[in-house]
Amino acid sequence: MKMLKREQEQRQAIEMLCVDMLVPKDHLLRKIDAAVDFTHIYDLVEDLYCEDNGRPSCDPVVLFKLVLIQHLFGIRSLRQTMKDAEVNVAYRWFLGFGFHDKVPHFSTFGKNYEHRFKDTDLFEQIFCEILHQAANKKLIKPEHVFIDSTHVKASANKRKFEKKVVRKETKAYQERLNLEINRDREEHGKKPFPPDKFEKEERKEIKESTTDPDSGYYVKDERTKQFAYSFHAASDRNGFVLETIVTPGNIHDSTMFEPLMEKVMENTGRPSAVAADAGYKTPAIAQYLLEKEIRPAFPYTRPKTKDGFLKKTEFIYDEYYDCYLCPRGQELPYRTTTKEGYRQYVSNPLHCKDCPFLSRCTQSKNHQKVIQRHVWEEHMEEADHLRHTEENKIIYARRKETIERVFADAKEKHGMRWTTLRGIEKLSMQAMLTFAAMNLKKMANWLWKTPKMA
């Protein structure tokens, strides 16, 4: 009974304290506050506020700090963040609140987003500003860039969908490829394709969610089928996220490589090397990087030939005569260049008919072997050649320590495994805020110096 009475007395005791005294000296929010100047946000939102009309608005820095807290500590919702801010002294200190200041209602940010921040690039500007502050402090090493993507589960029931036939997306490099195809055909004495040949619409059937139409149906294996979004991101050697793009989950990684790289180069300049996994190992990407004098660092990929059949590498390409030679020494001359960008080299059926390698060479009924070579195949061969160099081995080995670690931390520590938001616009905002929080956290920890003991 005495202990209970003592507890009650302690709870009701009046002490002279301030908020600052209750926040640990090495708390993450102290480190962030010391590392970053948030006053630049006022300049970014100046045109979105009116000083002499309407009710006094919530401080935009407070609004940003609230969503920053949510993504820093992986809190599942802004509503829960507001509740935590009511009782968490460190959060109050970071927001600049005293013990008696009222935390804004959770709907405040939602209304500001719908009416004030919607259709603006505010969050992208904030992301870039944090990145520039890190660059000014010499923390970013953008000479090597690491690119990858990850799927984030959408807030949509995978059983509620409609099947639709839609137009296939135009690839970022399609115009450049079309010019290369026609140039190649002219060099081989073929007529170039007319524009309408390339402009012919290709369509495909997709599953569209009735809950969140912006998401894409993602199939990884028989057990993993869901509506999701793809978060494409690029990081530097130190693990700072340089740029991000959000797409539906059914968009292939390689299609977003060029737009992502263009944004990276706009923000941090042209890198000397780019590392990416096998999903990005395509002739178009190899050509894009080598033309810009950027070193591609790709992994080894197994030949996709059926077991028991001769691999494409066993056929020797003769660049001078522009033909292939089979293991028996027979020539496969050039025939045509397709609108997909592949040169076709075809064997003579009369030579192949009685060849002892025929059963291992082709299953063609007319005994004819066809080899396809992309118009940018030489760039792929150069990328494969660079793969054997010591420099590339070191760069690619670092990929798992950078971009792979970024996605792992984002999912395990910052609540990015799935989302409660709907719509690609809101998901883009979430991606920007999450990666901005991660960059901010890394920068603050690296710059923090333990205060001297009194």
NORMOKA-V851849 format. One record per pair of residues at least 12 apart in sequence whose C-alpha atoms are under 10 Angstrom apart, sorted by the first residue. I is the first residue (numbers start at 1). GAP is how many residues later the second one is. D is the distance in whole Angstrom. If there is no record, write none. Layout:
# NORMOKA-V851849
i gap d
I GAP D
I GAP D
This chain:
# NORMOKA-V851849
i gap d
18 75 10
18 80 8
18 81 8
19 70 7
19 71 8
19 73 8
19 74 6
19 75 10
19 77 9
19 78 8
19 79 7
19 80 7
20 69 9
20 70 8
20 72 10
20 73 7
20 74 10
20 78 10
21 68 10
21 72 10
22 67 7
22 68 8
22 71 9
23 65 10
23 66 7
23 67 5
23 68 9
23 69 10
23 70 8
23 71 10
24 66 8
25 425 8
25 426 8
26 419 10
26 422 9
26 423 9
26 424 7
26 425 9
27 63 8
28 44 9
28 62 9
28 413 8
28 416 8
28 417 8
28 420 9
29 40 9
29 43 9
29 61 7
29 62 8
29 64 9
29 65 6
29 66 10
29 412 9
29 415 9
30 60 9
30 63 9
30 64 8
30 414 9
30 418 9
31 409 10
31 410 8
31 412 9
31 413 5
31 414 7
31 415 9
31 416 8
31 417 6
31 418 9
31 419 10
32 62 9
32 405 10
32 408 7
32 409 7
32 410 9
32 411 8
32 412 5
32 413 8
32 415 9
32 416 9
33 61 7
33 407 10
33 411 8
34 410 8
34 413 9
34 414 8
34 415 10
35 98 9
35 99 9
35 102 10
35 405 8
35 406 10
35 408 7
35 409 5
35 410 9
35 411 9
35 412 7
35 413 7
36 94 8
36 97 8
36 98 9
36 404 8
36 407 9
36 408 8
37 93 9
37 96 9
38 23 7
38 24 10
38 26 9
38 27 9
38 88 10
38 91 10
38 92 9
39 21 10
39 22 8
40 21 9
40 86 9
40 89 8
41 19 7
41 20 6
41 23 9
41 81 9
41 84 9
41 85 7
41 88 9
42 17 9
42 18 7
42 19 7
44 16 10
44 77 10
44 78 7
44 79 10
44 81 8
44 82 8
45 15 8
45 16 10
45 71 9
45 72 9
45 75 10
45 77 8
46 14 10
48 67 10
48 68 6
48 69 8
48 72 10
49 67 8
57 51 10
57 55 10
58 46 8
58 50 8
58 51 9
58 54 9
59 36 10
59 45 10
60 49 9
60 52 9
61 34 8
62 32 9
62 33 6
62 34 8
62 35 10
62 41 10
62 42 9
63 32 9
63 41 9
63 45 8
63 46 7
63 49 9
64 31 10
64 45 9
64 59 9
64 62 9
64 369 9
65 26 9
65 29 8
65 30 7
66 12 8
66 15 7
66 16 8
66 19 8
66 25 8
66 26 10
66 28 9
66 29 8
66 37 10
66 38 9
66 40 10
66 43 9
67 14 8
67 15 10
67 42 9
67 363 10
67 366 8
67 367 9
67 370 9
68 13 10
68 365 7
68 366 8
68 368 8
68 369 6
68 370 10
68 372 9
69 12 7
69 13 10
69 16 9
69 22 8
69 25 9
69 26 10
69 368 8
70 12 9
70 14 10
70 344 8
70 345 9
70 363 9
70 364 9
70 367 9
71 339 9
71 342 9
71 343 5
71 344 7
71 345 9
71 359 9
71 360 10
71 362 7
71 363 5
71 364 9
71 365 9
71 366 6
71 367 8
72 338 10
72 341 8
72 342 6
72 343 9
72 361 9
72 362 7
72 363 9
72 364 9
72 365 6
72 366 7
72 368 9
72 369 7
73 340 7
73 341 6
73 342 8
73 364 9
74 336 9
74 337 9
74 338 8
74 339 6
74 340 4
74 341 5
74 342 8
74 360 9
75 338 9
75 339 7
75 340 7
76 338 9
76 339 6
76 340 9
76 342 10
76 343 9
76 344 8
77 29 9
77 338 9
77 342 10
77 343 8
77 344 10
78 27 10
78 28 6
78 29 9
78 31 8
78 32 9
79 26 8
79 27 5
79 28 8
79 30 10
80 26 8
81 25 8
82 21 7
82 22 7
82 23 7
82 24 6
82 25 10
83 20 8
83 21 10
83 22 9
83 23 9
84 19 10
85 12 10
85 17 10
85 18 7
85 19 10
86 13 9
86 14 10
86 15 9
86 16 8
86 17 6
86 18 10
87 12 9
113 313 9
118 307 9
118 308 9
119 306 9
121 308 9
122 307 9
122 310 10
123 305 9
123 306 6
123 307 9
123 308 10
123 309 6
123 310 7
123 313 9
124 119 9
124 120 10
124 304 9
124 305 8
124 307 10
124 308 6
124 309 8
124 312 9
125 307 9
126 306 8
126 307 8
126 310 8
127 114 10
127 115 9
127 116 9
127 304 10
127 305 6
127 306 7
127 307 9
127 308 8
127 309 5
127 310 9
127 312 9
127 313 9
128 114 8
128 115 9
128 139 8
128 304 9
128 308 8
129 307 9
130 306 7
130 307 9
130 309 7
130 310 7
130 313 9
131 109 8
131 110 8
131 111 7
131 112 9
131 136 9
131 137 9
131 305 8
131 308 7
131 309 8
131 312 9
132 110 10
132 135 9
132 136 9
133 307 9
133 310 9
134 106 9
134 305 8
134 306 8
134 308 9
134 309 6
134 310 9
134 313 10
135 105 10
135 133 9
135 308 10
137 306 9
137 310 9
139 97 10
139 99 8
139 101 9
139 303 10
139 304 7
139 307 8
139 308 9
140 95 9
140 96 7
140 97 8
140 98 7
140 99 9
140 100 7
140 101 9
140 102 9
140 128 9
140 303 10
141 94 9
141 95 6
141 96 6
141 97 7
141 98 9
141 99 9
141 127 9
141 130 9
142 93 8
142 94 5
142 95 7
142 96 9
142 98 9
142 100 8
142 122 9
142 123 9
142 126 7
142 127 8
142 128 8
142 129 6
142 130 8
142 131 9
142 132 10
143 93 8
143 94 8
143 125 9
143 126 9
143 127 8
143 128 4
143 129 5
143 130 7
143 131 9
143 151 10
144 91 9
144 92 6
144 93 6
144 94 10
144 126 9
144 127 6
144 128 6
144 129 5
144 130 6
144 131 8
144 150 10
144 151 9
144 153 10
144 251 8
144 252 10
144 254 10
144 255 10
145 89 6
145 90 6
145 91 5
145 92 7
145 93 10
145 94 10
145 95 10
145 96 10
145 97 9
145 116 9
145 119 9
145 125 9
145 126 7
145 127 8
145 128 6
145 129 5
145 130 6
145 131 9
145 152 10
145 250 9
145 254 9
145 257 9
145 258 9
146 87 8
146 88 5
146 89 5
146 90 6
146 91 8
146 93 9
146 95 9
146 96 10
146 127 9
146 128 6
146 129 5
146 130 6
146 131 9
146 151 9
146 249 9
146 250 9
146 252 9
146 253 6
146 254 9
146 255 10
146 256 7
146 257 6
146 258 9
147 85 8
147 86 6
147 87 4
147 88 7
147 89 9
147 94 10
147 95 10
147 96 10
147 97 10
147 106 10
147 110 8
147 113 9
147 114 9
147 127 7
147 128 6
147 129 5
147 130 8
147 133 9
147 252 8
147 255 9
147 256 7
147 257 9
148 83 9
148 84 6
148 85 6
148 86 7
148 87 9
148 96 10
148 105 8
148 106 9
148 109 9
148 127 9
148 128 6
148 129 7
148 131 9
148 132 9
148 251 9
148 255 7
148 256 8
148 259 9
149 80 10
149 81 6
149 82 5
149 83 4
149 84 6
149 85 9
149 95 9
149 96 9
149 97 9
149 103 10
149 104 7
149 105 10
149 107 10
149 108 10
149 127 10
149 128 10
149 130 10
149 254 9
149 255 9
149 258 8
150 78 10
150 79 8
150 80 6
150 81 5
150 82 7
150 83 9
150 96 10
150 99 9
150 103 9
150 254 9
150 257 7
150 258 10
150 261 10
150 266 10
150 267 9
151 67 8
151 76 9
151 77 6
151 78 6
151 79 5
151 80 6
151 81 9
151 95 10
151 96 10
151 97 9
151 98 6
151 99 10
151 256 10
151 265 9
151 266 8
151 267 9
152 63 10
152 74 10
152 75 9
152 76 5
152 77 5
152 78 6
152 79 7
152 94 10
152 96 10
152 97 8
152 259 9
152 264 7
152 265 6
152 266 5
152 267 7
152 275 10
153 62 9
153 63 10
153 65 9
153 73 7
153 74 6
153 75 4
153 76 6
153 77 9
153 96 9
153 263 9
153 264 7
153 265 4
153 266 6
153 267 9
154 55 10
154 57 10
154 58 8
154 60 9
154 61 7
154 62 9
154 63 10
154 72 8
154 73 6
154 74 4
154 75 6
154 76 10
154 94 9
154 95 9
154 263 10
154 264 6
154 265 6
154 266 7
154 267 8
154 268 7
154 269 9
154 273 9
155 56 8
155 57 7
155 60 9
155 71 10
155 72 8
155 73 8
155 74 10
155 263 8
155 264 6
155 265 5
155 266 7
155 267 7
155 268 10
156 53 7
156 54 8
156 55 5
156 56 6
156 57 9
156 59 8
156 70 8
156 71 6
156 72 8
156 263 10
156 264 9
156 265 10
156 266 8
157 52 8
157 53 9
157 54 7
157 55 9
157 69 8
157 70 8
158 49 10
158 50 10
158 51 7
158 52 9
158 53 9
158 59 8
158 60 10
158 67 8
158 68 5
158 69 6
158 70 9
159 50 8
159 51 9
159 67 9
159 68 9
160 47 9
160 48 9
160 49 6
160 50 6
160 51 7
160 52 10
160 67 10
161 45 10
161 46 6
161 47 5
161 48 4
161 49 5
161 50 8
161 51 9
161 52 9
161 56 9
161 66 10
162 44 8
162 45 6
162 46 5
162 47 6
162 48 7
162 51 10
163 42 7
163 43 6
163 44 5
163 45 6
163 46 9
164 40 8
164 41 6
164 42 5
164 43 6
164 44 7
165 38 6
165 39 5
165 40 4
165 41 6
165 42 9
165 43 10
166 35 10
166 36 9
166 37 5
166 38 6
166 39 6
166 40 7
167 34 7
167 35 6
167 36 4
167 37 6
167 38 9
168 33 8
168 34 6
168 35 5
168 36 6
168 37 9
169 32 10
169 33 9
169 34 9
169 35 10
169 82 9
169 86 9
170 29 10
170 31 10
170 32 10
170 85 9
171 83 9
171 84 6
171 85 9
171 87 10
172 82 10
172 83 7
172 84 8
172 85 9
172 86 7
172 87 8
172 112 10
173 82 9
173 85 8
173 86 10
173 111 7
173 112 9
173 115 9
174 24 9
174 110 9
174 166 10
174 167 10
175 23 9
176 108 9
176 112 10
177 107 8
177 162 9
177 163 9
177 164 7
177 198 9
177 199 9
178 14 10
178 15 9
178 17 9
178 20 7
178 161 8
178 162 9
178 163 8
179 13 9
179 14 10
180 161 8
180 195 7
180 196 9
181 12 8
181 156 7
181 157 8
181 158 7
181 159 8
181 160 6
181 161 8
181 162 9
181 193 10
181 194 7
181 195 10
182 12 9
182 155 9
182 156 10
182 157 9
182 159 9
183 192 10
184 152 10
184 153 7
184 157 9
184 159 9
184 191 7
185 151 7
185 152 6
185 153 9
185 158 9
186 151 10
188 134 10
188 146 9
188 147 9
188 148 8
188 149 9
189 147 10
190 145 10
190 146 8
190 147 9
192 145 10
192 147 10
193 145 9
193 146 8
197 142 8
198 141 7
198 142 9
206 44 9
207 20 9
207 43 10
208 19 9
209 17 10
209 18 7
211 16 10
211 211 8
211 212 10
212 15 9
212 16 10
212 209 9
212 210 6
212 211 6
212 212 9
213 14 9
213 35 9
213 209 9
213 210 8
213 211 9
214 13 10
214 14 9
214 15 8
214 33 8
214 34 6
214 35 9
214 208 8
214 209 5
214 210 6
214 211 9
214 213 10
215 12 6
215 13 6
215 14 6
215 15 9
215 32 8
215 33 5
215 34 6
215 35 8
215 207 8
215 208 7
215 209 7
215 212 10
216 12 6
216 13 6
216 14 9
216 31 8
216 32 4
216 33 4
216 34 5
216 35 8
217 12 9
217 31 8
217 32 6
217 33 6
217 34 9
218 12 9
218 30 9
218 31 6
218 32 5
218 33 9
219 30 9
219 31 8
226 23 9
227 21 9
227 22 7
227 23 9
228 19 9
228 20 7
228 21 5
228 22 8
228 190 8
228 191 9
229 17 7
229 18 6
229 19 5
229 20 4
229 21 8
229 22 9
229 189 9
229 190 9
229 194 10
229 195 8
229 198 8
229 199 10
230 15 8
230 16 6
230 17 5
230 18 6
230 19 5
230 20 8
230 21 8
230 22 9
230 23 8
230 197 10
231 13 7
231 14 6
231 15 5
231 16 7
231 17 9
231 18 9
231 22 10
231 176 9
231 185 10
231 196 9
231 197 9
231 200 7
232 12 5
232 13 5
232 14 6
232 15 8
232 21 8
232 24 8
232 25 8
232 28 8
232 199 9
233 12 7
233 13 9
233 23 10
233 24 9
233 27 8
233 28 10
233 31 10
233 170 8
233 173 9
233 174 9
233 198 9
233 202 9
234 23 10
234 26 8
234 27 8
234 29 10
234 30 8
234 40 9
234 41 10
234 42 10
234 168 9
234 169 7
234 172 10
235 29 9
235 39 10
235 164 9
235 167 7
235 168 6
235 169 10
235 171 8
236 32 10
236 35 9
236 38 10
236 163 10
236 166 7
236 167 8
237 158 9
237 161 8
237 162 8
237 164 9
237 165 6
237 166 9
238 160 10
238 163 9
238 164 7
238 165 10
238 204 9
239 160 10
239 162 8
239 163 5
239 164 7
239 165 9
239 166 8
239 167 7
239 199 9
239 200 8
239 203 9
240 162 8
240 163 9
240 166 8
240 195 9
240 196 9
240 198 8
240 199 6
240 200 9
240 202 8
240 203 9
241 23 10
241 161 9
241 162 8
241 165 8
241 191 10
241 194 6
241 195 8
241 197 8
241 198 7
242 18 10
242 19 10
242 21 9
242 22 6
242 23 9
242 25 8
242 26 8
242 193 9
242 194 10
242 197 9
243 17 7
243 18 9
243 19 10
243 20 7
243 21 6
243 22 10
243 23 10
243 24 8
243 25 10
243 188 10
243 189 9
243 192 9
243 193 10
244 15 10
244 16 7
244 17 10
244 19 9
244 20 9
244 184 8
244 187 7
244 188 7
244 191 8
245 12 10
245 14 9
245 15 7
245 18 9
245 182 10
245 183 7
245 186 8
245 187 9
246 178 7
246 179 9
246 180 10
246 181 7
246 182 6
246 183 9
246 184 10
246 185 7
246 186 10
247 177 7
247 178 10
247 180 9
247 181 9
248 175 10
248 176 8
252 27 8
252 28 9
253 24 10
253 26 6
253 27 7
254 22 10
254 24 10
254 25 6
254 26 5
254 27 8
254 28 8
254 30 9
254 31 8
255 25 9
255 29 10
255 30 9
256 24 10
257 19 10
257 23 8
257 27 10
257 28 7
257 31 10
258 26 9
258 27 8
258 30 8
258 31 9
261 13 9
261 28 10
270 22 9
270 23 9
270 24 8
271 21 10
271 22 9
271 23 7
271 24 9
272 17 10
272 20 10
272 21 8
272 22 5
272 23 6
272 24 9
273 16 9
273 17 10
273 20 9
273 21 5
273 22 4
273 23 6
273 24 7
273 118 10
273 119 9
273 122 8
273 123 10
274 15 8
274 20 7
274 21 6
274 22 5
274 23 6
274 24 9
274 118 10
274 121 8
274 122 9
274 125 10
275 20 9
275 21 6
275 22 5
275 23 6
275 24 9
275 117 9
275 120 7
275 121 6
275 122 9
275 123 9
275 124 7
275 128 10
276 20 8
276 21 7
276 22 6
276 23 8
276 119 10
276 120 8
276 123 8
276 127 9
277 20 9
277 21 6
277 22 6
277 23 9
277 24 10
277 119 9
277 122 9
277 123 10
278 20 7
278 21 6
278 22 8
278 23 7
279 19 9
279 20 10
279 22 10
280 18 8
280 19 10
281 15 9
281 16 9
281 17 6
281 18 8
281 19 9
281 20 9
281 99 8
281 102 9
281 103 10
282 16 10
282 94 9
282 95 9
282 97 9
282 98 7
282 101 10
283 91 7
283 92 8
283 93 6
283 94 6
283 95 8
283 96 7
283 97 5
283 98 9
283 100 9
284 90 9
284 91 10
284 92 7
284 93 9
284 95 9
284 96 9
285 91 10
285 94 9
285 95 9
286 12 9
286 90 8
286 91 9
286 92 9
286 93 6
286 94 6
286 95 9
286 96 8
286 97 7
286 98 10
287 88 10
287 89 6
287 90 9
287 91 9
287 92 5
287 93 8
287 95 10
287 96 9
288 88 10
288 91 9
289 90 9
289 94 10
290 89 7
290 90 10
290 92 9
290 93 9
291 88 9
295 87 10
295 88 8
295 91 8
295 96 10
295 97 8
296 83 10
296 84 10
296 86 9
296 87 6
296 88 9
296 90 8
296 91 8
296 96 8
296 99 10
296 100 9
297 86 7
297 87 9
297 89 7
297 90 6
297 91 10
297 92 10
297 94 9
297 95 6
297 96 8
297 97 9
297 98 7
297 99 6
297 100 10
297 102 10
298 82 10
298 85 7
298 86 8
298 88 9
298 89 7
298 94 8
298 95 9
298 97 10
298 98 7
299 84 10
299 85 8
299 88 7
299 89 10
299 93 9
299 94 9
299 97 7
299 98 10
300 84 8
300 87 8
300 88 10
301 83 10
306 54 10
307 53 9
308 51 9
308 52 6
308 53 9
309 48 9
309 49 10
309 50 8
309 51 4
309 52 6
309 53 8
309 54 10
310 16 10
310 17 9
310 47 9
310 48 10
310 49 10
310 50 6
310 51 6
310 52 9
311 49 9
311 50 9
312 12 10
312 14 9
312 49 10
312 59 8
312 60 9
312 61 10
313 13 10
314 12 7
314 13 7
315 12 6
315 13 9
315 14 9
315 15 10
315 16 10
315 17 9
315 56 9
316 13 9
316 15 10
316 16 10
317 14 10
317 15 9
317 56 10
318 13 10
318 15 10
321 12 9
321 13 9
322 12 7
322 23 9
323 12 10
323 21 10
323 22 7
323 23 9
323 48 10
324 21 7
324 22 9
324 23 9
324 47 8
324 49 10
325 20 10
325 22 9
326 21 9
326 31 10
326 35 9
326 43 10
327 30 9
327 34 10
328 24 10
328 27 8
328 28 9
328 29 8
330 17 8
330 18 8
330 21 8
330 22 9
331 14 9
331 15 9
331 16 7
331 17 8
331 20 10
332 12 9
332 13 5
332 14 5
332 15 4
332 16 7
332 36 10
332 37 8
332 38 8
332 39 8
333 12 5
333 13 6
333 14 7
333 15 9
333 37 10
333 38 10
334 12 7
334 13 9
334 36 10
334 37 9
334 38 10
334 39 10
335 12 10
335 35 10
336 36 10
337 35 9
337 36 9
337 37 9
337 38 8
338 34 10
338 36 9
338 37 10
340 34 9
340 35 10
341 31 9
341 32 8
341 33 6
341 34 6
341 35 8
342 29 9
342 30 6
342 31 5
342 32 4
342 33 6
342 34 9
342 35 9
343 27 10
343 28 8
343 29 6
343 30 5
343 31 6
343 32 7
343 34 10
344 26 7
344 27 6
344 28 5
344 29 7
344 30 9
345 24 8
345 25 6
345 26 5
345 27 6
345 28 8
346 22 7
346 23 6
346 24 5
346 25 7
346 26 9
347 20 9
347 21 6
347 22 5
347 23 7
347 24 9
348 18 10
348 19 8
348 20 6
348 21 8
348 22 10
349 15 10
349 16 10
349 17 7
349 18 5
349 19 5
349 20 8
350 16 9
350 17 8
350 18 9
351 16 9
351 17 9
352 14 9
352 15 6
352 16 7
352 17 8
353 13 8
353 14 6
353 15 8
354 13 9
355 12 10
406 29 9
406 32 8
406 33 10
407 28 10
409 29 9
410 21 10
410 24 7
410 25 8
410 27 10
410 28 8
413 25 10
414 20 7
414 21 9
414 23 9
414 24 8
415 19 9
416 14 9
416 15 8
416 18 8
